[in-house]
Amino acid sequence: MFRKFTIILLLGFASLLATSCYNEPEYRIVKPWQITHTYLNGEEITETDYFANRPGTFYYIYADCVLNVMASYNGLIRESTSGYWILRNRNKSIEMNFTLLGYHYSYLANLQKLTKRELIYDYTDPEGNHWEIHMNSRASY
């Protein structure tokens, strides 16, 4: 009887531990994302010369801090080079760094919302423009 109780207790503890780990920001952010809305200085936009910020652009965020961004350019899909991401400031910010279509993006964004299905962050670019990016998860899990 005691042995069964111990086994059940250990299994319950292990499942609780596993469940709590998957709620960490690192696990919620690792997946493919697609930009659904982009706001520039408070106004929603659908077109911009910053291809990485256009609605419809895909961000592939991998567990090993690799970041891959795919955007449409003249009807063709273009892919970023040498990208990475890192959570900073106790998971309240995300640093992104990549090159897409000859433009180097490097910024520290404030995480406004991060759930399994939604990612919202904002940052200010070197020209002083304030960007707010809304993404939805493209993962089926």
N, C-alpha and C positions, 0 to 999 in steps of 0.2 A: 504494500500500500504506500509506504513512504517513498519507495523507488518510483512509482508511477507519479506521485505528487511532485517529486523533484524533477522528473523528466518534463512534465507539463509546465512547471514553473520556468524551467530553462528555455523551453520552446516559446513560451509567452514572452519572456525577456528578449530573446533573440528576434522575434518578430517585431516587437516594439522598437528595438534598436534599429533594425533595418528600415522600418517605416519612418522613423525620425530622421535618418540619414538622407532619405530621398526628398525631404522637405527643405534641405539646405539649398541656398541660392545656386551653388555650383551644379547641382543636379537639375534644377529647374531651368537653367539657362542653356545647358548643353543640348542643342537640337537645331533643326533648320527653322528660320524665321523669315517672314515676308513683311515688308513695310506696307501698312494699310493706309496710314495718314501721315502727312508731313506738315508741320507748321513752321513758318519762317517769320520771326518777329511777331508771333501771335496770330498770323493769318494762314489758313490752310492753302497749300499749293499742290498742284499736280505735276508741274514741270519745273525743273531747275537744272543749271549747268553742273551742279554737284550730283553726279549720277548715283553716288552711293546713298543719297538721301531721297531719291525718287520713289514714290509709291510703286510697288511691284518688284522692287529690288529684293533679292534674297541674301540673307546672312546665314552662313553655315558655321555654327559655333561648336567646336569640338572640345572634348574633355582635356586634351593635352595643351590647351590654350591656343590652338591654331584657329584662325579666323579666315574664312573664305567668303568673298562677296561677289555676287553675280548680278550684273545689270544689263539692261537692253540698251544698245547703242546702234542707231541706224538699222534697226531690225535684226541685229546680230547680238548674241549673248557674249558679254565680255566678263572675264574673271580676274579677280584681284591677285596680286602677288605678295608674297612674304607678309602675311597678316597674322596678328596675334591679338589676344584679349586677356585682361587680367582684372579680377574684382579687387577693388581698393576700398579704403576707409571703412573697414568692417562691413563689407558687402553693400555699402550705400552708393558706390560709384563703380563705373566700369571704364577701364582704359582700353581704347581700340586704336590699332595702328595697322594700316595697310595702304597699298598703292593700287589705284584703279584708273585705267585709261590715262595714265601719265600724271595723275594728281595724287599727291601723298596726303592721306588722311591720318591725323594723329590728334586724339582728343581724350579728355577725361570727362565722362558724362555722369550726371546725377541720375541714379535709378529712382524713378518715381513709382513704378509698379512692376513687379515680377511675379507672375503666377505660372502655372503649367501651360497656360494658353495665351498669355498676354505679356508683352514687354513694352514699357514706356520709359524713355529716358530723354534728357535734354542736355544741351551743351552750347557753349558760345564759341564760334569759329574765330580764327585770327583777325578777320575783318570786323569783328564785333557783332555779327549776326547771331541771333538766338534761334537755335533749332530745337524742335520737339518732335521726336520720332515715335510713332506708334507701330508696333509689330504684332502679328498673330503667329502662333506656332503652326508650322506645316507638318509637324510630326503626328503620327497616328497613335502614339502612346501617351 
